[in-house]
Amino acid sequence: MKKLLAGLVLAGATAFSASASVITFDDSSFGGSGSTMFDEIDWDPDLANVEQTDSNGNGSIFGGADDFMEFGQTLMVNFKQAGMPNFLPSAYEVFLDYEFEGTAEAFPDFGGLIQVLFAGGSATLWADTTVNGAYDAGTAAALGTFSLSSGNCMTSVAGVGACDITMKFNANPGYFYYNGNDISGNEFVYSQLIVTVQNIIGLSPNYNGVPGSTQEFQIRHDGNQTFSVPEPASLALLGLGLLGLRLNRRNKA
C-alpha cells in the first residue's frame, strides 16, 4: 500500500513540477486588454512584519527553533513571459497580501545561518483599479487565494538569503485561463514563489523578558512567482491511480 501511495504522489508531483504554465489573464473588467499572457509575476521589494516567539524558552534565537508569524503585502512589478517583461498594466495594479507561520532556528557555528520552515499560511491576489502604489480596499477585487503546501528559507542573520515556497492556487472564476479553460475549480493548480531576502531589520540575537517573550522585526525581500497547471494526461494518470487505490482497498476489505 505504501509503495502504491508513493507512486501516486510521484505521479502528482511530476504533473506539478513541470515548467511554468503560460496563463491568460482576462483583465477586461479592470480596464485591461482582456488577454494578458504570462508565465511569471515579478514582485516588488516589500517590508514584511515578523513576530517571533521564544518558544523553546532559552532566551536566544540560537540553540533551538522558535515560532514566528510573518505578514505583509507586495506590489507587482510586471507580468513576464519566457523571462522577459511582458506587460505592465496602467489601468490597474496587482497586489499579493500574505501571512505565514512556522519555525526559525539560527546556527552560530555556521556563520549565523537561519533555517526557516513554514508550517502554514495563506495569501490573496488582488487587482486594484486605483493606481497609486497602495492597496485600496474599496476598488480592489480578489483574483484568487493561495494556501501553503510547503516552504523553507536559508538566510543569514544579516539578512541575505532565499526562500522557496509552494502554494496551492484557488483562482476565482472568470480571470485565469489555461489552453482556453478557466482554471477556477481546478484542484491541481500550484504556484512556486522564489523569494530573495535582502535585509533583516531589527532582529536581536536575544529576547528581552521571561521565557516565551516575543520580538518584532522586519524583513525586506522581493520575489518571482510561477504557476503550474497539469496537462489532462497527467490528471488522467492520477485519476486512474486513485481509482486503482480504491479498488485495492475494496478487495482487501
Buried (B, 14 or more C-beta within 10 A) or exposed (E): EEEEEEEBEEBBEEBBEEEBBBBBBBBEEBBBEEEBBBBBBBBBBBEBEBBBBBBBBBBBBBEBBBBBBBBBBBBBBBBBBEEEEBBEBEEBBBBBBBBBBBBBBBBEEEEBBBBBEBEEBBBBBBBBBBBEEEBBEEBBBEBBBBEBBEBBBBBBBEBEBBBBBBBBBBBBEEBBBBEEEBBBEBEBBBBBBBBBBBBBEEBEEEBEEEEEEBBEBBBBBBBBBBBBBBEEEBBEBBEEBEEEBEEEEEEEE
